[in-house]
Amino acid sequence: MPTFTALTTLPGKAQAHALGEAMDRLTPEPTGVGVFEMEDGSGLWEVGGYFTESPDTAGLALLATMHGAQPFAVSELPETDWVAKVRRELAPVRAGRFFVYGSHDADKVPEDCVPLLIEAAMAFGTGHHGTTLGCLRALDRLDNQGIRCDRVADIGCGTAVLAMAAARIWPGTPIASDIDPVAVEVAEANLTANGMAGRLTCVEAAGFDHPILQDGAPYGLIFANILMGPLIHLAPDIATHLAPGGHAVLSGLLVEQAETVQAAYTDQGLTLAHREDIGEWTTLTLARAE
């Protein structure tokens, strides 16, 4: 079945969402419409639709004019097995002692590493992105400093690669949570694939809003690899659930967003222990006083 995309950009959140809503009323209808703020600092928003039939280009042109957007770029996508493509193109990643790989690279796992098998899937967190890589390096750094935690929470866990990494090197049973039920299913599948069934507890939750997360506090280490807005919103909860002397590893941040997020946690009494920039992404390691 062919897939068509129609993409445009325009300034302003309100205008972008209004255009996205208008696209839903086109004939033929799109199978999905996305509205995203571009991460290049331009202030522009991208609006895109997916169609299983060739879209109404005249209707798209009219909508672009009405909403002050650039002309839509309409493309037909080739039929692609995206998971197979990702598997071919994602090379294994070394992050300190951790080695993240897919089953197609099982023969490349070195002996002097902590292996983590993560297949290409719908959930975020294969280790290739600068945010996941930064979090794994932060964990490696903390362990090298002699820090050991038997209570670890991975908030917004995606594939649960961070919680699994902690479970590989520290005692206890980390708790991995995500607001997306698909991510929770992927996390549980990854546990089985890594022979770690029972080594993590996976729950569906927004932030710390789950009895298991509440009962597991206080935590010696909290991962939150999400986005700037949710990180700022979670600052009081993360500080509250962090044990004295504990650490929070935060990512999902563009370099230019790091100071704003750091300030939100400074206001909660946490101090910066380490910052690492990888490309355009930043990972912050924050500490709570003893």
KOLTI-716666 format. One line per 8 residues: number of its first residue (from 1); their letters; for each residue x, y, z of N, C-alpha, C. Coordinates in Angstrom, 1 decimal, padded with zeros to 4 digits. Layout:
BEGIN
NUM> a> X/Y/Z/X/Y/Z/X/Y/Z; ...
end
This chain:
BEGIN
1> mptftalt> 000.9/-001.2/000.0/000.0/000.0/000.0/000.9/001.2/000.0; 000.7/002.2/-000.9/001.5/003.4/-001.0/001.2/004.3/000.2; 002.2/005.0/000.6/002.1/006.0/001.7/002.5/007.4/001.1; 001.7/008.4/001.3/002.1/009.7/000.9/002.2/010.6/002.1; 003.2/011.5/002.1/003.4/012.5/003.1/003.2/013.9/002.6; 002.7/014.8/003.4/002.5/016.2/003.1/003.0/017.0/004.2; 004.1/017.8/004.0/004.8/018.5/005.1/004.9/019.9/004.8; 004.8/020.7/005.9/005.0/022.2/005.7/005.5/022.7/007.1
9> tlpgkaqa> 005.9/024.0/007.1/006.4/024.7/008.3/005.7/026.0/008.4; 005.6/026.5/009.6/005.0/027.8/009.8/005.4/028.3/011.2; 005.4/029.6/011.5/005.7/030.1/012.8/004.5/030.0/013.7; 004.7/029.7/015.0/003.6/029.8/016.0/002.9/028.5/016.3; 002.8/028.2/017.6/002.2/027.0/018.0/000.7/026.9/017.7; 000.0/028.0/018.0/-001.5/028.1/017.8/-001.8/027.9/016.3; -001.1/028.6/015.4/-001.3/028.4/014.0/-001.1/027.0/013.5; 000.0/026.4/014.0/000.4/025.1/013.6/-000.7/024.1/014.0
17> halgeamd> -001.2/024.2/015.2/-002.3/023.2/015.7/-003.6/023.5/014.9; -003.8/024.7/014.6/-005.0/025.0/013.8/-004.9/024.4/012.4; -003.8/024.5/011.8/-003.6/023.9/010.5/-003.7/022.3/010.6; -003.1/021.8/011.7/-003.2/020.3/011.9/-004.7/019.9/012.0; -005.5/020.6/012.7/-006.9/020.3/012.8/-007.6/020.4/011.5; -007.3/021.4/010.7/-007.9/021.6/009.4/-007.5/020.5/008.5; -006.3/019.9/008.6/-005.9/018.8/007.7/-006.8/017.6/007.9; -007.2/017.4/009.2/-008.0/016.2/009.5/-009.3/016.2/008.7
25> rltpeptg> -009.7/017.4/008.2/-011.0/017.5/007.5/-010.9/017.4/006.0; -009.7/017.1/005.5/-009.4/016.9/004.1/-010.1/015.6/003.6; -010.3/015.6/002.3/-010.8/014.4/001.6/-009.8/014.2/000.4; -009.1/013.0/000.3/-009.2/011.9/001.3/-008.6/012.3/002.6; -009.0/011.6/003.7/-008.6/012.0/005.0/-007.2/011.4/005.3; -006.4/012.1/006.0/-005.0/011.6/006.4/-005.2/010.5/007.4; -004.3/009.5/007.4/-004.3/008.5/008.4/-003.7/009.0/009.7; -003.0/010.1/009.6/-002.5/010.7/010.8/-001.9/012.0/010.5
33> vgvfemed> -002.0/012.9/011.5/-001.4/014.3/011.4/-000.5/014.6/012.6; 000.7/015.1/012.4/001.6/015.4/013.5/001.9/016.9/013.4; 002.0/017.5/014.6/002.4/018.9/014.8/003.6/018.9/015.8; 004.7/019.4/015.3/005.9/019.4/016.2/006.7/020.7/016.1; 007.2/021.1/017.2/008.1/022.3/017.2/009.5/021.8/016.8; 010.1/022.5/015.8/011.4/022.2/015.3/012.4/022.5/016.3; 013.4/021.6/016.4/014.4/021.7/017.5/015.7/022.5/017.0; 015.6/023.3/016.0/016.8/024.0/015.5/016.8/025.5/016.0
41> gsglwevg> 015.9/025.8/017.0/015.9/027.2/017.5/015.3/028.2/016.6; 014.7/027.8/015.5/014.1/028.7/014.5/012.8/029.3/014.9; 012.1/028.6/015.9/010.8/029.0/016.3/009.7/028.5/015.3; 010.1/027.7/014.3/009.1/027.2/013.4/008.5/025.9/013.9; 007.3/025.6/013.4/006.6/024.3/013.7/006.4/023.6/012.4; 006.5/022.3/012.5/006.3/021.4/011.3/005.0/020.7/011.5; 004.2/020.7/010.4/002.9/020.1/010.4/003.0/019.1/009.2; 002.6/017.8/009.5/002.7/016.8/008.5/001.5/015.8/008.6
49> gyftespd> 001.1/015.4/007.4/000.1/014.4/007.3/000.5/013.2/006.5; -000.1/012.0/006.9/000.2/010.8/006.2/-001.1/010.3/005.5; -001.0/009.9/004.3/-002.1/009.5/003.5/-001.9/008.1/002.8; -002.9/007.3/002.7/-002.8/006.1/001.9/-003.3/006.3/000.5; -003.9/007.5/000.2/-004.2/007.9/-001.2/-003.5/009.2/-001.5; -003.3/009.5/-002.7/-002.7/010.8/-003.1/-003.5/011.9/-002.5; -002.9/012.8/-001.8/-003.7/013.9/-001.1/-004.2/014.9/-002.1; -005.1/015.7/-001.7/-005.7/016.8/-002.5/-004.7/017.9/-002.4
57> taglalla> -003.9/018.1/-003.5/-002.9/019.1/-003.5/-003.5/020.5/-003.5; -004.6/020.6/-004.2/-005.3/022.0/-004.3/-005.8/022.3/-002.9; -006.3/021.4/-002.2/-006.8/021.6/-000.8/-005.7/022.0/000.1; -004.5/021.3/000.0/-003.4/021.6/000.8/-002.8/023.0/000.5; -002.8/023.3/-000.7/-002.3/024.7/-001.1/-003.2/025.7/-000.5; -004.5/025.5/-000.5/-005.4/026.5/000.1/-005.2/026.6/001.6; -005.0/025.4/002.3/-004.8/025.5/003.7/-003.5/026.2/004.1; -002.5/025.9/003.3/-001.2/026.6/003.5/-001.4/028.1/003.4
65> tmhgaqpf> -002.1/028.6/002.4/-002.3/030.0/002.3/-003.1/030.6/003.4; -004.2/029.9/003.8/-005.1/030.4/004.8/-004.4/030.5/006.2; -003.4/029.6/006.4/-002.7/029.5/007.8/-001.3/030.1/007.7; -000.9/030.7/006.6/000.4/031.4/006.6/001.5/030.4/006.6; 001.4/029.2/006.0/002.4/028.2/006.0/003.1/028.2/004.7; 004.3/027.6/004.7/005.0/027.3/003.4/004.2/026.3/002.6; 004.4/026.3/001.3/003.7/025.3/000.4/004.0/023.9/000.9; 003.0/023.1/000.9/003.2/021.7/001.3/004.2/021.0/000.3
73> avselpet> 005.1/020.2/000.9/005.9/019.3/000.1/005.2/017.9/000.1; 004.8/017.4/-001.0/004.0/016.1/-001.0/005.0/015.1/-001.6; 005.1/013.9/-001.0/006.0/012.9/-001.4/005.3/011.5/-001.3; 005.7/010.6/-002.2/005.2/009.2/-002.0/006.4/008.4/-001.5; 006.2/007.7/-000.3/007.2/007.0/000.3/007.3/005.6/-000.3; 008.5/005.1/-000.5/008.7/003.7/-001.0/008.3/002.8/000.2; 007.8/001.6/-000.2/007.5/000.6/000.8/008.8/000.1/001.4; 008.9/000.2/002.7/010.2/-000.2/003.3/009.9/-000.9/004.6
81> dwvakvrr> 010.6/-002.0/004.8/010.6/-002.7/006.1/011.5/-001.9/007.1; 010.9/-001.0/007.8/011.7/000.0/008.6/012.5/-000.7/009.7; 011.9/-001.7/010.4/012.7/-002.4/011.4/013.9/-003.1/010.8; 013.7/-003.8/009.7/014.9/-004.4/009.0/015.9/-003.4/008.6; 015.5/-002.2/008.1/016.4/-001.2/007.7/017.2/-000.7/008.9; 016.5/-000.4/010.1/017.2/000.1/011.3/018.2/-001.0/011.8; 017.8/-002.2/011.7/018.7/-003.3/012.2/020.0/-003.3/011.4; 019.8/-003.0/010.1/021.0/-003.0/009.2/021.9/-001.8/009.5
89> elapvrag> 021.3/-000.7/009.8/022.1/000.6/009.9/022.5/000.9/011.3; 021.9/000.4/012.3/022.3/000.7/013.7/023.5/-000.2/014.1; 024.7/000.4/014.2/025.8/-000.3/014.7/025.8/-000.4/016.2; 026.5/-001.4/016.8/026.6/-001.5/018.3/027.2/-000.2/018.8; 026.8/000.1/020.1/027.3/001.3/020.8/028.0/000.9/022.0; 029.2/001.5/022.2/029.9/001.3/023.5/029.7/002.6/024.3; 029.3/002.5/025.6/029.1/003.6/026.5/029.7/003.2/027.8; 031.0/003.6/028.0/031.7/003.1/029.1/031.8/001.6/029.1
97> rffvygsh> 031.4/000.9/030.2/031.5/-000.5/030.2/030.3/-001.2/029.5; 029.3/-000.4/029.1/028.1/-001.0/028.5/028.2/-001.1/027.0; 027.6/-002.2/026.5/027.7/-002.4/025.0/026.3/-002.7/024.6; 025.7/-001.8/023.9/024.3/-001.9/023.4/024.3/-002.4/022.0; 023.5/-003.5/021.7/023.6/-004.1/020.4/022.3/-004.8/020.1; 022.0/-005.1/018.8/020.9/-005.9/018.3/021.3/-007.3/018.1; 020.3/-008.2/018.0/020.7/-009.6/017.9/021.5/-009.9/016.6; 021.3/-009.0/015.6/022.1/-009.2/014.4/023.6/-009.0/014.6
105> dadkvped> 024.0/-008.4/015.7/025.4/-008.1/016.0/025.8/-008.9/017.2; 025.2/-010.0/017.5/025.5/-010.8/018.7/027.0/-011.3/018.6; 027.5/-011.5/017.4/028.8/-012.0/017.3/029.9/-010.9/017.5; 029.5/-009.7/017.7/030.4/-008.6/017.9/030.6/-008.2/019.4; 029.9/-008.9/020.3/029.9/-008.5/021.7/031.3/-008.8/022.3; 032.0/-007.8/022.8/033.3/-008.0/023.4/033.2/-008.7/024.8; 034.3/-009.3/025.2/034.3/-009.9/026.5/034.3/-009.0/027.7; 035.0/-007.8/027.5/035.2/-006.9/028.6/034.1/-005.8/028.6
113> cvplliea> 032.8/-006.3/028.7/031.7/-005.3/028.7/030.5/-005.8/029.4; 029.6/-005.0/029.7/028.3/-005.3/030.2/027.3/-005.3/029.0; 026.9/-006.4/028.4/026.1/-006.4/027.2/024.6/-006.1/027.5; 024.0/-005.4/026.6/022.6/-005.0/026.7/022.0/-005.2/025.3; 021.1/-006.2/025.1/020.5/-006.5/023.9/019.2/-005.7/023.7; 019.2/-004.8/022.8/018.0/-003.9/022.5/017.7/-004.0/021.0; 016.6/-004.6/020.7/016.2/-004.7/019.3/015.6/-003.4/018.8; 015.6/-003.1/017.5/014.9/-002.0/016.9/013.4/-002.2/017.1
121> amafgtgh> 012.8/-001.3/017.8/011.4/-001.4/018.1/010.7/-000.1/018.2; 009.5/000.0/018.7/008.7/001.2/018.7/009.1/002.1/019.8; 009.7/001.6/020.9/010.0/002.4/022.0/011.4/003.1/021.8; 011.6/004.2/022.5/012.8/005.0/022.4/013.9/004.4/023.3; 015.1/004.4/022.8/016.3/004.1/023.6/017.1/002.9/023.1; 017.8/003.1/022.0/018.7/002.0/021.5/020.1/002.3/021.9; 020.4/003.4/022.5/021.8/003.8/022.8/022.5/004.6/021.8; 021.9/004.7/020.6/022.5/005.5/019.5/022.3/007.0/019.7
129> hgttlgcl> 021.2/007.4/020.3/020.8/008.8/020.5/021.7/009.4/021.6; 022.1/010.6/021.4/023.0/011.3/022.4/022.5/011.3/023.8; 021.2/011.3/024.0/020.6/011.3/025.3/020.8/010.0/026.0; 020.4/008.9/025.4/020.6/007.6/026.0/022.1/007.3/026.2; 022.9/007.6/025.3/024.3/007.4/025.4/024.9/008.2/026.6; 024.4/009.4/026.7/024.9/010.2/027.9/024.5/009.7/029.2; 023.2/009.1/029.3/022.8/008.5/030.5/023.6/007.3/030.9; 023.9/006.5/029.9/024.7/005.3/030.2/026.1/005.6/030.6
137> raldrldn> 026.6/006.7/030.0/028.0/007.1/030.5/027.9/007.7/031.9; 026.8/008.4/032.2/026.7/008.9/033.6/026.6/007.8/034.6; 025.9/006.7/034.3/025.8/005.6/035.2/027.2/004.9/035.4; 027.9/004.8/034.3/029.3/004.2/034.3/030.2/005.1/035.2; 030.0/006.4/035.1/030.8/007.4/035.8/030.5/007.3/037.3; 029.2/007.2/037.7/028.9/007.1/039.1/029.4/005.8/039.7; 029.3/004.7/039.0/029.9/003.4/039.5/031.4/003.5/039.7; 032.1/004.2/038.8/033.5/004.3/038.9/033.9/005.2/040.1
145> qgircdrv> 033.0/006.0/040.5/033.2/006.9/041.7/032.9/006.1/043.0; 032.5/004.9/042.9/032.3/004.0/044.1/030.8/004.1/044.6; 029.9/004.7/043.8/028.5/004.8/044.2/027.8/003.5/043.8; 027.0/003.0/044.8/026.2/001.8/044.6/024.8/002.2/045.1; 023.8/001.8/044.3/022.4/002.1/044.7/021.6/000.8/044.5; 020.8/000.5/045.6/019.9/-000.7/045.5/018.5/-000.2/045.2; 018.2/001.1/045.1/016.9/001.6/044.7/017.1/002.6/043.5; 016.6/002.1/042.4/016.8/002.9/041.1/015.4/003.0/040.4
153> adigcgta> 015.1/004.2/039.9/013.9/004.4/039.2/014.3/005.0/037.8; 013.7/004.5/036.8/013.8/004.9/035.4/012.5/005.5/034.9; 012.3/006.8/035.0/011.1/007.4/034.6/011.0/007.8/033.2; 010.0/007.3/032.5/010.0/007.5/031.0/011.0/006.5/030.4; 010.9/005.3/030.7/012.0/004.3/030.4/012.2/003.9/029.0; 011.1/004.0/028.1/011.3/003.6/026.7/011.6/002.1/026.7; 012.8/001.8/026.2/013.2/000.3/026.1/013.6/-000.2/027.4; 013.8/000.6/028.4/014.3/000.2/029.8/015.7/-000.1/029.8
161> vlamaaar> 016.5/000.4/028.8/017.9/000.1/028.7/018.7/000.7/029.9; 018.2/001.8/030.4/018.9/002.4/031.5/018.7/001.6/032.8; 017.5/001.2/033.1/017.2/000.4/034.2/017.9/-000.9/034.2; 017.9/-001.5/033.0/018.6/-002.8/032.8/020.1/-002.6/033.1; 020.7/-001.5/032.6/022.1/-001.3/032.8/022.4/-001.2/034.3; 021.5/-000.5/035.1/021.7/-000.4/036.5/021.6/-001.8/037.2; 020.6/-002.6/036.7/020.4/-003.9/037.3/021.5/-004.8/037.0; 022.3/-004.6/035.9/023.4/-005.4/035.6/024.6/-005.2/036.6
169> iwpgtpia> 024.7/-004.1/037.1/025.9/-003.8/037.9/025.6/-003.5/039.4; 024.3/-003.3/039.8/024.0/-003.0/041.2/022.9/-004.0/041.7; 022.9/-004.2/043.0/021.8/-005.0/043.6/020.5/-004.3/043.5; 019.5/-005.0/044.0/018.1/-004.4/044.0/017.4/-004.7/042.7; 016.1/-004.2/042.7/015.3/-004.4/041.5/014.8/-003.0/041.1; 015.5/-002.4/040.1/015.0/-001.1/039.6/013.6/-001.1/039.1; 013.0/000.0/039.2/011.6/000.2/038.7/011.7/001.0/037.4; 011.1/000.5/036.3/011.1/001.2/035.0/009.6/001.5/034.7
177> sdidpvav> 009.4/002.8/034.5/008.0/003.3/034.2/007.9/004.1/032.9; 006.8/004.0/032.3/006.6/004.9/031.1/005.1/005.1/031.0; 004.7/006.3/030.5/003.3/006.7/030.3/002.7/005.9/029.1; 003.6/005.3/028.2/003.1/004.7/027.0/003.1/003.1/027.3; 001.9/002.5/027.2/001.8/001.1/027.4/002.6/000.3/026.5; 002.8/000.7/025.2/003.7/000.0/024.3/005.1/000.0/024.8; 005.6/001.1/025.3/006.9/001.1/025.9/007.1/000.1/027.0; 006.1/000.0/027.8/006.1/-001.0/028.9/006.2/-002.4/028.4
185> evaeanlt> 005.4/-002.7/027.4/005.5/-004.0/026.8/006.9/-004.3/026.2; 007.4/-003.3/025.5/008.8/-003.4/024.9/009.8/-003.6/026.0; 009.7/-002.9/027.1/010.6/-003.0/028.2/010.6/-004.5/028.7; 009.4/-005.0/028.9/009.3/-006.4/029.4/009.8/-007.4/028.5; 009.6/-007.2/027.2/010.2/-008.1/026.2/011.7/-008.0/026.2; 012.3/-006.8/026.4/013.7/-006.7/026.5/014.3/-007.4/027.7; 013.6/-007.4/028.8/014.0/-008.1/030.0/014.2/-009.6/029.6; 013.2/-010.2/029.0/013.2/-011.6/028.6/014.3/-011.9/027.6
193> angmagrl> 014.5/-011.0/026.6/015.6/-011.2/025.7/017.0/-011.1/026.3; 017.1/-010.4/027.4/018.4/-010.3/028.1/018.5/-011.3/029.2; 017.6/-012.2/029.4/017.6/-013.1/030.5/017.5/-012.5/031.8; 016.8/-011.4/031.9/016.7/-010.6/033.1/015.2/-010.6/033.7; 014.4/-011.5/033.3/013.1/-011.6/033.9/013.1/-011.6/035.4; 012.3/-010.7/036.0/012.3/-010.6/037.4/013.3/-009.6/038.0; 014.2/-009.1/037.2/015.3/-008.2/037.7/014.8/-006.8/037.7; 013.7/-006.5/037.0/013.1/-005.1/037.0/011.7/-005.2/037.2
201> tcveaagf> 011.1/-004.1/037.7/009.6/-004.0/037.8/009.2/-003.0/036.8; 008.3/-003.3/035.8/007.9/-002.4/034.8/006.5/-002.0/035.1; 006.2/-000.7/035.1/004.9/-000.2/035.4/004.5/000.9/034.4; 003.2/001.1/034.1/002.7/002.2/033.3/002.3/003.3/034.3; 002.9/004.4/034.1/002.7/005.5/035.0/003.1/006.8/034.4; 002.5/007.9/034.9/002.9/009.3/034.5/003.7/009.8/035.7; 005.0/010.1/035.5/005.8/010.5/036.6/005.9/009.5/037.7; 005.6/009.8/038.9/005.7/008.9/040.1/004.3/008.5/040.5
209> dhpilqdg> 003.3/008.6/039.6/002.0/008.4/040.0/001.6/006.9/039.9; 002.2/006.1/040.8/001.9/004.7/040.8/002.3/004.2/042.2; 001.5/003.3/042.8/001.9/002.9/044.2/003.2/002.2/044.3; 003.6/001.5/043.2/004.9/000.8/043.3/006.1/001.8/043.3; 005.9/002.9/042.5/007.0/003.9/042.6/007.0/004.6/043.9; 005.8/004.9/044.4/005.7/005.6/045.7/006.3/004.7/046.8; 006.0/003.4/046.8/006.6/002.5/047.9/008.1/002.3/047.7; 008.6/002.4/046.5/010.0/002.2/046.3/010.9/003.3/046.7
217> apyglifa> 010.4/004.5/047.0/011.2/005.7/047.4/011.7/005.5/048.8; 012.8/006.2/049.2/013.5/007.1/048.4/014.5/006.3/047.5; 014.9/006.9/046.4/015.8/006.3/045.4/017.2/006.9/045.5; 018.2/006.0/045.3/019.6/006.5/045.3/019.9/007.0/043.9; 019.2/006.6/042.9/019.4/007.1/041.5/018.0/007.1/040.8; 017.8/008.3/040.1/016.6/008.4/039.3/017.0/008.8/037.9; 016.7/008.0/036.9/016.9/008.4/035.5/015.6/009.1/035.0; 015.7/010.2/034.3/014.6/010.8/033.6/015.1/011.3/032.2
225> nilmgpli> 015.0/010.5/031.2/015.4/010.8/029.9/014.2/011.1/029.0; 013.7/012.3/029.2/012.4/012.6/028.5/012.5/013.9/027.7; 011.9/015.0/028.1/011.9/016.3/027.4/012.0/017.4/028.4; 012.3/018.6/028.0/012.5/019.7/028.9/011.3/020.0/029.7; 010.1/020.2/029.0/008.9/020.5/029.8/008.6/019.5/030.9; 008.5/018.2/030.6/008.2/017.3/031.6/009.3/017.2/032.7; 010.5/017.4/032.4/011.6/017.5/033.4/011.4/018.6/034.3; 011.1/019.8/033.8/010.8/020.9/034.7/009.6/020.6/035.6
233> hlapdiat> 008.6/020.1/035.0/007.4/019.7/035.8/007.6/018.7/036.9; 008.6/017.8/036.6/008.8/016.7/037.6/009.9/017.1/038.6; 010.5/018.3/038.5/011.6/018.6/039.4/011.2/018.5/040.9; 010.0/019.0/041.3/009.7/018.8/042.8/009.6/017.3/043.1; 008.9/016.5/042.3/008.7/015.1/042.6/010.0/014.3/042.6; 010.9/014.6/041.6/012.2/013.9/041.6/013.0/014.3/042.8; 013.0/015.5/043.2/013.7/015.9/044.4/013.1/015.2/045.7; 011.8/015.2/045.7/011.2/014.6/046.9/011.4/013.1/047.0
241> hlapggha> 011.5/012.4/045.9/011.7/010.9/045.9/013.2/010.5/045.8; 014.1/011.5/045.9/015.5/011.2/045.8/016.0/011.1/047.3; 016.8/010.1/047.5/017.4/009.9/048.9/018.5/010.9/049.1; 018.7/011.3/050.4/019.9/012.1/050.7/021.2/011.5/050.1; 022.0/012.3/049.5/023.2/011.7/048.8/022.9/011.1/047.5; 021.6/011.0/047.0/021.3/010.4/045.8/021.5/011.3/044.6; 021.4/010.7/043.4/021.7/011.4/042.1/020.5/011.2/041.2; 020.3/012.3/040.4/019.3/012.3/039.3/020.1/012.5/038.0
249> vlsgllve> 019.8/011.6/037.0/020.5/011.7/035.7/019.4/012.1/034.8; 019.5/013.3/034.2/018.4/013.9/033.3/018.9/014.1/031.9; 018.1/013.7/031.0/018.4/014.0/029.6/017.2/014.2/028.7; 017.4/014.2/027.4/016.3/014.6/026.5/016.3/016.0/026.3; 017.5/016.7/026.6/017.6/018.1/026.5/018.5/018.6/025.4; 018.1/019.6/024.7/019.1/020.3/023.8/020.0/021.1/024.7; 021.2/021.3/024.1/022.3/022.0/024.8/021.7/023.4/025.4; 021.0/024.1/024.5/020.5/025.4/024.9/019.4/025.3/026.0
257> qaetvqaa> 018.9/024.1/026.3/017.8/024.0/027.3/018.4/023.6/028.6; 019.6/023.2/028.7/020.2/022.6/029.9/020.2/023.5/031.1; 020.6/024.8/030.9/020.6/025.7/032.0/019.2/025.9/032.6; 018.2/026.0/031.8/016.9/026.2/032.3/016.4/025.0/033.2; 016.7/023.8/032.7/016.3/022.6/033.5/017.2/022.6/034.8; 018.5/022.8/034.6/019.3/022.8/035.8/018.8/023.8/036.9; 018.4/025.0/036.5/017.8/026.0/037.4/016.6/025.4/038.2; 015.8/024.7/037.5/014.6/024.2/038.1/014.9/023.2/039.2
265> ytdqgltl> 016.0/022.5/039.0/016.4/021.5/040.1/017.3/022.1/041.1; 018.0/023.2/040.8/018.7/024.0/041.8/017.7/024.6/042.8; 016.6/025.0/042.3/015.5/025.5/043.1/015.0/024.5/044.1; 015.2/023.2/043.8/014.7/022.1/044.7/015.8/021.6/045.6; 017.0/022.3/045.6/018.0/021.9/046.5/019.1/021.0/045.9; 019.0/020.6/044.6/020.0/019.7/044.0/021.1/020.5/043.4; 022.3/020.0/043.3/023.4/020.6/042.7/024.0/019.8/041.6; 024.6/020.5/040.6/025.2/019.9/039.5/026.4/019.1/039.8
273> ahredige> 026.4/017.8/039.5/027.6/017.0/039.7/028.4/016.8/038.5; 027.7/016.8/037.3/028.4/016.6/036.0/027.5/017.0/034.9; 028.1/017.5/033.9/027.3/017.8/032.6/028.1/017.3/031.4; 027.4/016.6/030.5/028.1/016.1/029.3/027.2/016.5/028.1; 027.8/017.1/027.2/027.2/017.5/025.9/027.7/016.5/024.8; 026.7/015.9/024.1/027.0/014.9/023.0/026.3/015.5/021.8; 027.0/016.1/020.9/026.4/016.7/019.8/025.5/017.8/020.3; 024.2/017.8/019.9/023.3/018.9/020.3/022.5/018.6/021.6
281> wttltlar> 022.9/017.4/022.2/022.1/017.0/023.4/023.0/017.0/024.7; 022.3/017.2/025.8/023.0/017.4/027.1/022.4/016.3/028.1; 023.3/015.8/028.9/022.9/015.0/030.0/023.4/015.6/031.3; 022.6/015.8/032.3/022.9/016.4/033.6/022.8/015.4/034.6; 023.9/015.3/035.5/023.9/014.5/036.7/023.8/015.5/037.9; 022.7/015.4/038.6/022.5/016.3/039.8/022.5/015.5/041.1; 022.9/016.1/042.1/023.1/015.4/043.4/022.3/016.1/044.5; 021.7/015.3/045.4/021.1/015.8/046.6/022.1/015.7/047.8
289> ae> 022.1/016.7/048.6/023.0/016.7/049.7/022.7/015.6/050.7; 023.8/015.1/051.4/023.6/014.1/052.4/022.7/014.5/053.5
end
